[in-house]
Amino acid sequence: RAARRGDDLFTRHIDVLRQAMRKTRATYPFVIDEIVVLPDVIHTLWTLPDGDAEFSRRIRMLKSLFSRAVPAPEDTTALRLRPGEKGLWQRRFWEHRIRDADDLAAHRQMILCAPVQAGLVNRPEFWPHSSIHRAIARGTYVPDLSVGAAYRPSGLGRTTRAPYRVA
């Protein structure tokens, strides 16, 4: 997550983020099973090599490479920062080990539908910075066309549940 909620840091610098991800994967291999890049948050599902649990090392490298290539916000004061920080990233991240097939399906659903949940698009396949396009191409995500292109529960600014199916 970006340090500043509501910022468009990641989508504004999407090419820098992609390059940082490529370099991180080249140094510490992993498979990106699913990913969505929202303006101020990244949700991703990775598979690490057998016997390798160095998730934190990969996140640290990704954050570092991205931070070195992006200028620091002008209004960030040195008093708020720790040594080596630019104030771009939230200090902590959330890591979760997938327990079973149901847990995997739930996390895939959350990742792929996150742009709808965030109120950025009406359908997840309309968001450009998502692995949903790859999932549609390989047949592991099937858009529910019966829902219509403008799904949004009445009276809500954000959706609370997206009626989409992950195969």
Secondary structure in CASP SS format (residue, H / E / C, confidence):
PFRMAT SS
TARGET T0000
AUTHOR 0000-0000-0000
METHOD secondary structure of the structure
MODEL  1
R C 1.00
A E 1.00
A C 1.00
R C 1.00
R C 1.00
G C 1.00
D C 1.00
D C 1.00
L H 1.00
F H 1.00
T H 1.00
R H 1.00
H C 1.00
I H 1.00
D H 1.00
V H 1.00
L H 1.00
R H 1.00
Q H 1.00
A H 1.00
M H 1.00
R H 1.00
K H 1.00
T H 1.00
R H 1.00
A H 1.00
T H 1.00
Y C 1.00
P C 1.00
F C 1.00
V E 1.00
I E 1.00
D E 1.00
E E 1.00
I E 1.00
V E 1.00
V E 1.00
L C 1.00
P C 1.00
D C 1.00
V C 1.00
I E 1.00
H E 1.00
T E 1.00
L E 1.00
W E 1.00
T E 1.00
L C 1.00
P C 1.00
D C 1.00
G C 1.00
D C 1.00
A C 1.00
E C 1.00
F H 1.00
S H 1.00
R H 1.00
R H 1.00
I H 1.00
R H 1.00
M H 1.00
L H 1.00
K H 1.00
S H 1.00
L H 1.00
F H 1.00
S H 1.00
R H 1.00
A H 1.00
V C 1.00
P C 1.00
A C 1.00
P C 1.00
E C 1.00
D C 1.00
T C 1.00
T C 1.00
A H 1.00
L H 1.00
R H 1.00
L C 1.00
R C 1.00
P C 1.00
G C 1.00
E C 1.00
K C 1.00
G C 1.00
L C 1.00
W E 1.00
Q C 1.00
R C 1.00
R C 1.00
F C 1.00
W C 1.00
E C 1.00
H C 1.00
R C 1.00
I C 1.00
R C 1.00
D C 1.00
A H 1.00
D H 1.00
D H 1.00
L H 1.00
A H 1.00
A H 1.00
H H 1.00
R H 1.00
Q H 1.00
M H 1.00
I H 1.00
L H 1.00
C H 1.00
A H 1.00
P H 1.00
V H 1.00
Q H 1.00
A C 1.00
G C 1.00
L C 1.00
V C 1.00
N C 1.00
R C 1.00
P H 1.00
E H 1.00
F H 1.00
W C 1.00
P C 1.00
H C 1.00
S E 1.00
S C 1.00
I H 1.00
H H 1.00
R H 1.00
A H 1.00
I H 1.00
A H 1.00
R H 1.00
G C 1.00
T C 1.00
Y E 1.00
V E 1.00
P C 1.00
D C 1.00
L H 1.00
S H 1.00
V H 1.00
G C 1.00
A C 1.00
A C 1.00
Y C 1.00
R C 1.00
P C 1.00
S C 1.00
G C 1.00
L C 1.00
G C 1.00
R C 1.00
T C 1.00
T C 1.00
R C 1.00
A C 1.00
P C 1.00
Y C 1.00
R E 1.00
V E 1.00
A C 1.00
END
